[in-house]
């Protein structure tokens, strides 16, 4: 079964299969839209996101300020557009650290077994025993607020799930004829793990990663909401929601607009994850 799954990925181009999935297409389109906003923010944003005009503070949405202004008179639409940058950058940093660390730990533990597996899995269990968000908040409180510190905190508390999943799959692969045949022709060590085990572990890890991205965005917004994320006056969706809660009953748009941006982004990653499951998991063909 494992070998046929690997072959199926080669026979049908993933891009073509993804385009046939409505969920993957819709989610990918929304994510590309936010990436477009992040890259071309200086050209798209109608105003300087940090420009304060007290005379125009807390204005409702109108033709001049489509999403209104905040408590400092800053244009909310411009801050939403610029807010895509720290949000997506934090997600990128977390993904670059979290998934590779967990996959490597899981593959090494599952392949070598014995003492190596017990030590690595006990470390994994210790990290998993703590509530992830509370542990991330504690790390940021110790290291100090900031984008990189927030990304490190989320990455260091999120990798165990990938390690456990990769360990289970690698242990199952170790008993398969596919790896036995590879070892018979002289493939072993790092070459075996990199060229034969990793490609078979990656699809399920990618699906989990896509599902976790929405949670990472919510966690990043939570850090910003508590003042532990990007430092002001940099535009960031979580901190914008926090500022809006002070006037939410009278000027609802100040908190609702960035909250809606968080909702749509999380929804987009969930759609993409659902589509990737259909594309990468042979049980959903």
C-alpha positions, 0 to 999 in steps of 0.5 A: 500500500505504501509503495502504491501511494508513492507511485500515485503521487508521481502519476498524477500531478499534484497541481492538477489534482488540487485544482479539481478540489473546490476546497483547495482551490478556494482556500488557495485563492484566498491565501494568494490574495492575502499574500498579494496584499502583503507583498504589494501593501505600499501600493495598495494601501490608501493611507500610511497605516501609522499616520495619526489624525486625531480629528478623524478618530473613530470615524465610521466607514464611509467613502473616504475610509472604507473600514473607518478609523481607529482611536488614533484616527488611523485608516483601518483598511490600510492597517488591515492590509499592512497587518497581513505582513507580520501575520503571514511572516510569523506563520512562515517562521513557525512552519519553517521551524515547527514541522522540520523539527517534529518530522526529524525527531519522529523519523529518527525515533521510529527508524532507530527505535530502542533507547533513541526512541524512548528518549526522544518520545519522553521529551516529546511527551513532556512538551505535549503535557503542557498546554500549548498556548499557555506555554507559548505565552510563558516563553514570550513573557520570558523572552520579551514581545516581538515577532521572532520571539512569538514565532519561536514560542509557537514553534517550540510548543507545536512540534511534538504532534508532528514527531509522534505522527512521523514516529508511528508512520516510520515504525510502520514503514520499517516493517514494510517490504518497500524499505527492505528492498531498498536496504537490500540494494545497499541504501541505508542511513541518511540516504534511506531516511531522506530519499525513501522514508521522508517522502512517504511521511511528508503527505500526512505531515503537510495535511496536519500542517495545513490544519494547524496553520489556522490555529497558529494564526489564532495563537499569533492573534492571541499574542498580539491581543495580549500585547506580547506580539508585534510592538506598536505602532506596527499594524497587527490584527490581534493588537487591533482587536485589542484596541477595538474592544475598548470601544466595541459597543459604540464603534464596533468596526474597530474590532470587527474588521480585524477580527473578520480578517483573522476569521477569513484567513483561518477559514482559508487555511482550513479549506486548503487543508481539507482540499490537500487531504483529498489530494494527498490521502489515497483513502479520499480518492 
